[in-house]
């Protein structure tokens, strides 16, 4: 069983930065690619970023590329999302997710088996 716990959300002004962290329990962390998704009220959950199991490859949504950076530390079982130049449209609940090696892609929530409870990010204008 894999459990994920996010932290680091909050209320910030536009242009500010936040760093989200996700701690993952389970001995198989290094075999999972990891992703961050977000969901705003009334909208579908959308892909934000993903990182391969050993951290050598990353993927980003076009809306966050150049502003957000995903990273992981397999020794600490953590995956982080550094968010810079935040915009009001980044306001959402952010979820950490674990993707098993058997999944085909990285961009769909269906590719991920395990999810955290989410952390709220609110960006004021």
PyMOL commands that set and color helices and strands:
alter all, ss='L'
color gray80, all
select helices_A, chain A and resi 29-31+88-90+109-111
alter helices_A, ss='H'
color red, helices_A
select strands_A, chain A and resi 3-7+10-13+18-25+33-39+46-51+58-60+68-73+78-83+92-99+114-115+119-124
alter strands_A, ss='S'
color yellow, strands_A
deselect
rebuild
show_as cartoon
